[in-house]
Amino acid sequence: MNLNLFKRPSDLPVQFWIVAFVGFINAVSFTLIIPIIYPYAQQFQLNDFEASLLITSFAICQFIGTPILGKLSDRFGRKPLLILSLFGTVLANLIASLSTVAWLLYAARMLDGFTGGNNSIAKAVISDITDFSQRAKAFGIFDAVFRLGFIIGPGLNYIAQQLPTFPGISSLGMCFLLAAAIAFFGTLMAIFFLPETLSVTQEVDLDWQDFVFIRIFQAAVRPKLGNIFILTLFSGFTFTIFTFAFQPFVIRILKQDPETLPLIFVSIGILGFASQIFSFQPLTKNFNLIDVLFVALLIRGIVFFLIPTFPYLNIFAVLIVIFALVNPFPLPILSAIVSLNSSKREQGEILGINASYLSMANALGPAFSGVIISYFGYQSPFWITGVLTVITALFALTLKSDFKCKKAAAK
């Protein structure tokens, strides 16, 4: 086992650890509400499709809002936009906890999406304060800490439902209230402890061109980086097909109780966190980032294909362990490649665009998976996304010579 990611914290500036802690708090707040989105929707008499729109509307609004926040952070600075984004999460979760009608719940999820660019802004902060030799390590640690939040959040969800309720707030609503309180703590951390990391010397001159979203799609044909944006889209799309199909497959095909799902999620989170800590730094230090990305996507695709092919609980458990060990790699590697191949001045905008492509995938994947399940059954999405993920891995390999990402940790 290798602890190089955390072995020499002095390698990274103190600002990194502050923003990593803010990212951890944000992850806890976000994942605290994920397990109860569907049952909370049922309290508002929403059907399955209407409940799915709570997820889709969040992802679409995040797709729109993230590049705006990223662009503004390039001009006004990282700190004020990060604070604004975090406060949006506070307000959105507070509204959701107090909602009595469905349209207000939708509005809360959309607000959370519009202001949900805090992760890409945090990554822009990391880009500001790290050099080439530190970048992959920093993104790896940040993603590992973020994943640690994904372990703790679902556990806090259970605790929140046991708390005494307030008038007008159900036990499920308490999850949103606790998420708002945690996000508020993160906001205070950013206000009082995080210094500005970008020196804004140019005159601020915004125009409507900054808000023309066709530029997001035009980015797909941008030299070099356009291919990475497309890779991010397909990596996220294939993954979210799996995440939507996963729950009904466990319940309908493997005949497990719904209570089994949180245990699986926590197990995946723990294994993924351990894999990030012990494996990420050695692999990115000794191998080309594209090579690591290719292998991770290839294994993920094979696992997706095998899950419905052998629908037995013991085989499923083994495959989920393999999936959990390789799943942490694609996102931080893609972020590192984008950061290493864009100028310092445009880090916020470029990382914001990349995050928007991921948000687009988050909106498209579940809807696509739902259609496939409706027409072809619970197993079909796994086979389809398995093949698509392998194709995505092969596409990644074709980009190896195009990017500055050889042995990213080397000085």
Secondary structure, DSSP 4 states (H G I P E B T S, - for coil): ---HHHH-GGGS-HHHHHHHHHHHHHHHHHHHHGGGHHHHHHHTT--HHHHHHHHHHHHHHHHHHHHHHHHHHHHH-HHHHHHHHHHHHHHHHHHHHH--SHHHHHHHHHHHHHT--HHHHHHHHHHHH--HHHHHHHHHHHHHHHHHHHHHHHHHHHHHHHSPPPTT--TTHHHHHHHHHHHHHHHHHHHHHPPP-S---SPP---GGGG-THHHHHGGGSTTHHHHHHHHHHHHHHHHHHHHHHHHIIIIIS---TTHHHHHHHHHHHHHHHHHHHHHHHHHHHS-HHHHHHHHHHHHHHHHHHHHHS--HHHHHHHHHHHHHHTTSHHHHHHHHHHHTS-GGGHHHHHHHHHHHHHHHHHHHHHHHHHHHHHH-SSHHHHHHHHHHHHHHHHHHHTGGGSS-TTTT--
